[in-house]
Amino acid sequence: MNDLFDMGTALDLALFDGEANPNTTTDLSPEMKTYYGQYLIDLAQPELIHDQFGQKLNIPQGSGKTVRFRRFDALDELTQPLTEGVTPDGQSLKVKDQESTVKQYGGYVTLSDLLQLTAVDNNILQATKLIASQAGRTLDTITREILNAGTVVQYADGSVASRSALAYTSAESNNNLTVNAVKKAVRYLESQDARKIDGSFIGIIHPNVKFDLMNDPEWKRPNEYNATRELYTGEIGELYGVRFVETSRAKVFKGAGAGGADVYSTLILADDAYGVTSVENGGLQHIVKPLGSAGSADPLDQRSTVGWKAIKTAEILVPQYLVRIETTATP
C-alpha cells in the first residue's frame, strides 16, 4: 500500500477550494475528495482479512438493494469419441445466481472549531486514519460472522462430537488444532473437487491457535515457499497445502467448550466458497462536512465531521467449499 500523504508533512491547503483558512466553510475540492476517498480505501483494505479470498462484486448503481453473485457449474465429462467430419453438439454454461441483500453501515467523528484552530496535525487526515480502521474492522467482522455460519463443521480432528465437548485440560490433554485436523479438512475439500486458490487452500487462523500449530515440523514459513507468489495480507506460513493468514479477529466462541474453555474457529476455504461486495466503486465512501455546513443546526460554525459509509453484504456460495475447524487453544 502506498501512502497518499507523507505523515510527517503538513497538508497543502492550496488543494482546498477557497482560502487556506481552518475556518473556511467551503467543501473539499474534487481533487481532495478523490485523495481522501482513495486514502480511506487504502487504509481500510488491510483490515479486510476475511474479505480477501471471496468473489468480489462491485456495487451496481441504481439496481436496488439486491446483488447477484454468480457460480458456474463444472461441465459434464465428454467420454464419447468424435465422429469423423461431424461437428458435435455444443454445451451451455450452467450459471447459478445467488441473490443477497446489501445493508448500509457507517460512522463519523466530530471535529470542533477549537481543535482545528489549535491542533498541529492535520485533523482530517488523522480522523481519516481512525475511521478507516473502524470501517475495515467493521466490514471484516460482518464477513467473518457470515462465514462462521457455514454448515460444514469439524470439531478438532473429527474425534469430538460437538462444540460443548471441546476441552482443554492440560498441555497433554486438549483439543487444540493439530496437523491431523488440517489434513482431514483438506481431504474433505479435495473430495468435493474444490478448486484451490493460486495452488493452495486458505486457512484463517487466530494467533492463539497459530501458537499451537507453528511448532510442528511440517510447518513452512513464507520464505520457504513464496519465491514466486505474492503474500496475502496477514500470511504467516503453510502446512499441508494450506496457506494460513492470521488475524486477531478470527471467530472465538467465548466459554463455549467443556469447563468454560474458549473455542476457536479456523476457516479452511477453497476458491469461490463465498462472495463479498467490493469496497471500490462506491462500496466504501469518505464523507467530510466542513464547518458551517450544518446551517442552523450549528449556528456558530463550531463542528465539522469526517465519516465513512459502506454498502456491504457477504454470502456463502458453495457451502462444501468451506470447512470450519473448531478447537481449543493453549492459554
Secondary structure, 3 states (H helix, E strand, C coil): CCCCCCCCCCCCHHHCCCCCCCCCCCCCCHHHHHHHHHHHHHHHHHHCCCCCCCEEECCCCCCCCEEEEEEECCCCCCCCCCCCCCCCCCCCCCEEEEEEECEEEEEEEEEEHHHHHHCCCCHHHHHHHHHHHHHHHHHHHHHHHHHCCCCCEEECCCCCCCHHHCCECCCCCECECCHHHHHHHHHHHHHCCCCCECCEEEEEECHHHHHHHCCCCCCECHHHCCCCCCCCCCEEEEECCEEEEECCCCCEECCCCHHHCCEEEEEEECCCCEEEECCCCCCEEEEEECCCCCHHHCCCCCEEEEEEEEEECEEECCHHHEEEEEEECCC
